[in-house]
Amino acid sequence: MITKNQIKLIKSLSLKKNRDKHNLFIAEGPKIVDELLKSEITLKTLYSTSENYTSINRSVLINSMELKKISNFKSPNNVLALFEIPNAKKIDFKSNIIALDEIKDPGNFGTIIRLCDWFGIKDIICSENSVDCYNPKVIQSSMGSISRVNISYMSFDDVFSKNLNLVASDIKGTNINEYKFNKNQVIFFGNESNGLSPKVLSEVRNKITIPRYTEKIESLNLASSVSIVLSEIKKKITEM
């Protein structure tokens, strides 16, 4: 059984201000919820139509109509859980880091988080006005990888002030096939529509680009670009 107040709370978490207020985020579906249950992220409450979760503390057995009332999906999948938003961990500047400049699309962001998890990238730095990593759409598209990738929001001025190896993905950069990647660098990627901000372009001297083999297309999807660059980085570092 689920109460009206519980329904109200869950629905309110679609907004960032309410996620911040209650320090909670939503995850839906067995695959994502199971991944998060195995992580260090703290479960607040779990609501499910399946008895598979009844042995878990803080689980509530509900019916399909109740699940539909709290779900963000037209066709909910068995389980919805509330987790506490964890504190960001200290950034490891001795390893490769992805920096996202004003990223806005939650689906793209979730995919990038999963890509970072796949390629062993432990840290993502986001500009302060980027989409919230605990947006429900980000959580869903990250497929549980949000629990293994540390995401920090900060002014890029704090990054520029450090003596770091900075690289920017830019259409006018050096071909990634010819660029010498290192084991510790911060790679900047820009907004889906406008690319990198003038501030980043002026501060970051080293620039890379993915070679284009046709003039008929102007740009790549942001997540696709991240995937190609991360693959090239891993290839180059393995060869070192």
SULSUL-V884393 format. One record per helix or strand of 2 or more residues. SS is the DSSP state (@ for helix, = for strand). FROM is the first residue (numbers start at 1). TO is the last residue. Records with the same first field share a line. If there is no record, write none. Layout:
SS = FROM-TO, FROM-TO
This chain:
@ = 4-12, 16-22, 30-37, 51-53, 64-70, 106-118, 136-142, 145-147, 156-160, 198-203, 222-239
= = 24-28, 43-48, 59-61, 79-84, 97-100, 123-126, 150-153, 166-175, 186-189, 206-209
